[in-house]
Amino acid sequence: MTSKDLLGLRQWWSSQRPLILQQIAVVLLLAQLVQALRLHLAAQAGCDPFDVSLPLLVAHLPPLLRARLGLLTTNTRASPPLRILSNVPLPRFHK
């Protein structure tokens, strides 16, 4: 299983070179973060890092973040009211 498969990013690819490079960077960054968390969990449990299942860790990571850290919450901020400016002329673009 590749990192793209494990992180659910297998179908998330573009055909443009800058986007491909950004997507590769994101996959490598996420893989490093998950591996660091895996090593941290193994150290806290006093076991070998290979005893911490990487597929199970990735599968349970979003609920763990929601419950433990409170990082993934719904947006509760009120958005400011929008003012409609009907008397403002629109710019004209010349061709």
N, C-alpha and C positions, 0 to 999 in steps of 0.2 A: 504494500500500500504506500503510495507516494504522499508527500506533505500536502499536495493539492487535494488529493482524495480525502485525506484525514480531516483537513480543515474545511471541507465542503466548498472548495474553490476550483473544482475541476472544470466546470463549464464557464467560468468567469474569465474569459480571455478575449483580447482584442486583436485586430490585425495591424494596428498602428504601432510602430516601434517605440515611441515614448510611453504609450500606455502599457505595452508589454513589459518594459523595464520597470515601470511603477508597480505593476502587478507582481512581478518577480520579487521586488523589494518588500511588498506587503506580505507575501507568502513567507519569505525568509524571516521577516520581523516577527510574524505570528508564531512561526515554528520555534524561534529562539525564546519567545516569551513562554510558550507552553512547555518547552524543555526546561527552562529555569524554574518554573512552577513545579514540574515533575521532580527535579533535583531537590528543591526545597521540601516538598512533601516527603520524599524518601529520607532526607536528613532528619526531619522531625519524627518520622516513624522509626528511625534507626534501621532501615532496610536498604537493600540494593536499589538503585534507580530503576533497574529493569523489572523489579517487582511491582512498580507502579505502572499500571496499564495505560498506555498512551491513548488508545481509542476510547477507553472508558473515561479518562480524564477530559478529553475533548468533548465527549457526549454530555458530561455532567458539569462542565465549566460554566455555561450561562446560568443555570439555576443556582449554582454555588455563588456566583458573583451577585446575583439578585438577593439571595438570602443572607449571605455572610457580610458582604461589603456595602450593600445598598447602592452600588454603582449604577445599576440599570433600573431606573425608575421612570415612571411616566412623567411627562412634562406638566407641571402644575403652575407654571408662570402664566400670568394673564397677558395677553398681547394688547398693545395700545390700540385705541380705536383709529381707524383710517379716516383721513379727511379726503373728500373728493373735491378736486380743484377743477371746476367746470369752466372757469373763465380764463384759464391759462392756455395760450396758443401753443400748438404743437410745432416743433421745429420742422422745417422743410429741408429735405435732402435733395441736392441737385445731382442729376446723372450725367 
